[in-house]
């Protein structure tokens, strides 16, 4: 009886063992299949994740290339603006120099057409220089913003590359490539973000880069338009000033020529008037001699004896002669006074004409030679 019990017990143990083996075999098969399925699923998700990262990387690289191109174009434009600012220095110096040279001549040239055009020229060129300086500052600031956006994109791109490398490495891990157990950091788990948050960060970075790209394009268009307008303004003003100078030179030459013609007429007239004055003096002296002779004769005849003091024809003629000679002297002296007044007037006209001619010559030299030489090579340069 005990033998049968042992046989039954043995059979039960054997059956239980066989059942356990079968269950373990199923467990092994199911576990291996589950592991393989999970591994395949994980690998598929990793590959999908790698593709997502690659897509975002491509987008970031496109934005990065675009912002780099915009930055390079802004740097080129910045150089143009700097050179344009440099080219305004010489015209502004020449304009101020012309104003100073003309101011030395006094008030006669001030506030004429040339002076007004020179003042306008100084204002136009000075305004262009100020505007160019402001544009240069705006371009510098936009370049800084572009580089800031570039830095953010490069940082995001670097992180995406690292993440892609990690995920790619994960997809290639096999039991034979594992060198040591990989420990999961609870700290990193606490910093994990959702896929939407992860994508949102890159979207924000790309949006900022796109905004700076758009701002750069708008700034470039504005600067190009302003450079064109500034060049046209300076060119127009330089032409207006040059025309005013030409007209002023013609006016000065004409006025100087007319004065010289008038002076050429006055000089012989002055010489003739002086000759007349000398003739009048000689005539007065000659008549006075005659008067003295007649007066002496009258005095001598008045010394005749009283009975001989006859009012004869000779005495009457002598008295008439004295009156006529006195009247002639009076008329000659009056004519002499008038002649001397005319001579002084002619001398004043001569001196005034000579001063005016000298001043016109100085003005002509300043406008035609001094300012002309300064402005000879002056022209508006294409910005």
Residue, then its C-alpha position, 0 to 999 in steps of 0.5 A: x500500500x505504501x508503495x502505491x502511494x509513493x508511485x502515485x506521489x511520484x506520478x503527481x510530481x512528474x505531472x506537475x513538473x511536466x505542467x510547470x515545464x509547459x507553462x514555463x515554456x509558454x512563459x518564455x515564448x510569450x516573454x520573448x515575443x513580448x520583448x521582441x514586440x516591445x523592442x520592435x515597437x520601441x525601435x519604430x517609435x525611435x525611428x519616428x522620433x528620429x525622423x521628427x527631429x530630422x524634420x525639425x533640424x531641417x527646418x532649423x537649418x533652413x531658418x539658420x541659413x536664411x538668417x545668415x544670408x540676411x545678416x551677411x547682406x546687412x553687413x554689406x549694406x552697413x559697409x555701404x552706409x559707412x562709406x556713404x557717411x564718409x563721402x559726405x564729409x568732403x562736400x560738407x567741408x567744402x560748403x562750410x569753407x565756401x561760406x567762410x570765404x564769402x563771409x570774409x568779404x563782408x555783408x555784400x555777398x551775404x544773403x544773396x542767391x549763392x549764400x542761400x544755396x550754400x546754406x541749403x547745401x549745408x543743411x541738406x548734406x548735414x541732414x543726410x549725414x545725420x540720417x546715415x548715422x541713424x541708419x548705421x545704428x539701426x543696421x547695427x542693432x538689427x545685426x545684433x538681433x539677427x545674431x541673437x536669433x542665430x545663436x538661439x537657432x544654433x543652440x536648438x539645432x545642436x540640442x536636436x543633433x544631440x537628441x537625434x544622435x542619442x535616439x539613433x544610438x538607442x535604436x542600434x543598441x544590442x545586448x552585445x553592445x551594452x557595456x554597463x547597466x544604464x541608470x535612469x536619472x530621476x532628475x532628468x525625468x522630472x525635467x521632461x517636456x511633452x511632445x507639444x512643448x518640445x515642438x513649441x520651443x523650436x516653433x518659437x525659435x523659428x518664429x523669432x528668426x522669421x521675424x528678424x528675417x522679415x525685419x531685416x528685409x524691411x530695413x534693407x528696402x528702407x535703406x536702399x530707398x533712402x540711399x537713392x533719395x539721399x543721393x538725388x537730394x545731394x545731387x540736386x542741391x549741388x547742381x542748384x548751388x553750381x548754377x547760383x555760382x555761375x549766375x553770380x559770376x556772370x553778374x559780377x563780371x557784368x557789373x565790374x565791366x560796366x563800372x570799368x567803362x564808367x571809370x574810363x569815361x570819368x577819368x578824362x572828364x576829371x582831367x578836362x575839369x582840372x584843365x578848366x579849373x587851371x584855365x579859370x585860375x589863369x583867367x582870374x589872375x589875368x583879369x585881376x591884373x587888368x583890374x589892378x592896372x585900371x584901379x591904379x590909373x583911377x587913383x593916379x588920375x584922382x591926383x590931378x589938380x582940382x580944376x583938372x578933375x574933369x569927368x572926361x570920357x577917359x575917366x568915364x571909360x576907366x570907371x566902366x572898365x573897373x566895373x566890368x572887370x570886377x563883374x568878370x572876376x566875380x563870374x570867373x570865381x563863381x565858375x571856379x567854385x562850380x568847377x572845383x565842386x564838379x572836380x571833387x564830385x568826379x574824384x568821389x565817383x572815381x574813388x567809389x568806382x575804384x573801390x567798387x571795382x576792387x571789391x567786385x574783383x575780390x568777390x569774383x576771385x572768391x566765387x570763381x577762383x577760390x570757391x571754384x577750385x574747392x568745388x571743382x572736384x565736388x560731385x555727388x557719389x552714388x551710395 
